[in-house]
Amino acid sequence: MKGPATSPRSLGLGEGETEAIFLAKELGIPFLLIDERKGYYAAEALGLKPIGLLGFLELCGSRGWIDFGEYVQRLRGTTFRFHEGLIIEIKNRLPKR
């Protein structure tokens, strides 16, 4: 995939996060899947609607597309980090199956 036409370094982010943000802006894509905290806030400041992986999984779980708990278990086997309290909060918000 082609990178964005412009990607200023002034955001103070890594190359991948910066390119993802500016490519989304350039293509008119309002949402951006991003977990890096500084990137999340930078995307938000530029008018995008960032969503982290857990937020995306919550959205999918709330619509019945996935079993949220199953995907959290899969994440536990990776280097992805999250707070257990957040998982409990999300599970409490999801419809009971």
C-alpha positions as CSV (number, residue, x, y, z in Angstrom):
1,M,0.0,0.0,0.0
2,K,1.2,3.5,-0.8
3,G,2.0,5.8,2.1
4,P,0.4,9.2,2.5
5,A,1.6,12.2,0.4
6,T,2.6,14.1,3.5
7,S,3.6,12.8,6.9
8,P,5.2,15.5,9.1
9,R,7.4,14.3,11.9
10,S,6.2,17.0,14.3
11,L,3.8,14.5,15.9
12,G,6.6,12.9,17.8
13,L,5.4,9.4,16.9
14,G,7.0,6.4,15.2
15,E,6.9,6.2,11.5
16,G,4.1,3.7,11.4
17,E,1.7,5.6,13.6
18,T,2.5,8.9,11.8
19,E,1.8,7.3,8.4
20,A,-1.3,5.6,9.5
21,I,-2.7,8.9,10.9
22,F,-1.9,10.9,7.8
23,L,-3.0,8.2,5.4
24,A,-6.4,8.1,7.2
25,K,-6.7,11.9,6.9
26,E,-5.7,11.9,3.3
27,L,-8.2,9.1,2.4
28,G,-11.0,10.6,4.4
29,I,-11.2,7.6,6.7
30,P,-12.7,8.8,10.0
31,F,-11.7,5.8,12.2
32,L,-8.3,4.5,13.1
33,L,-7.3,1.4,14.9
34,I,-4.4,2.5,17.1
35,D,-3.3,1.4,20.6
36,E,-0.2,3.5,21.2
37,R,-1.3,6.2,23.6
38,K,0.5,9.2,22.1
39,G,-0.7,8.1,18.6
40,Y,-4.3,7.8,19.9
41,Y,-4.3,11.4,21.3
42,A,-2.6,12.7,18.1
43,A,-5.2,11.1,15.9
44,E,-8.0,12.5,18.1
45,A,-6.4,16.0,18.0
46,L,-6.4,15.8,14.2
47,G,-10.1,15.0,14.0
48,L,-10.0,11.2,13.6
49,K,-11.9,8.8,15.8
50,P,-9.3,6.4,17.2
51,I,-10.2,3.1,18.7
52,G,-7.9,0.7,20.5
53,L,-7.9,-3.1,20.0
54,L,-10.0,-3.7,23.1
55,G,-12.5,-1.1,22.1
56,F,-12.8,-2.7,18.7
57,L,-13.2,-6.1,20.3
58,E,-15.9,-4.7,22.6
59,L,-17.7,-3.2,19.6
60,C,-17.6,-6.6,17.8
61,G,-18.7,-8.4,21.0
62,S,-21.6,-6.0,21.6
63,R,-22.9,-6.8,18.1
64,G,-22.6,-10.5,18.6
65,W,-19.9,-10.9,15.9
66,I,-17.4,-12.4,18.3
67,D,-17.0,-13.9,21.7
68,F,-15.1,-11.2,23.6
69,G,-13.8,-13.5,26.2
70,E,-12.4,-15.9,23.6
71,Y,-10.4,-13.1,22.0
72,V,-9.1,-11.8,25.3
73,Q,-7.8,-15.3,26.0
74,R,-6.0,-15.3,22.6
75,L,-4.5,-11.9,23.5
76,R,-3.2,-13.4,26.8
77,G,-0.9,-15.6,24.7
78,T,0.7,-12.6,23.0
79,T,2.8,-9.6,24.1
80,F,-0.3,-7.3,24.1
81,R,-0.7,-5.6,27.5
82,F,-3.9,-4.6,29.2
83,H,-5.3,-4.0,32.7
84,E,-7.5,-6.8,34.1
85,G,-9.9,-4.2,35.5
86,L,-10.6,-2.9,32.0
87,I,-11.5,-6.4,30.8
88,I,-13.9,-6.8,33.7
89,E,-15.5,-3.4,32.9
90,I,-15.9,-4.3,29.3
91,K,-17.4,-7.7,30.1
92,N,-19.9,-6.0,32.4
93,R,-21.0,-3.7,29.6
94,L,-21.5,-6.5,27.1
95,P,-24.8,-8.2,26.8
96,K,-24.9,-11.5,28.6
97,R,-24.9,-14.6,26.4
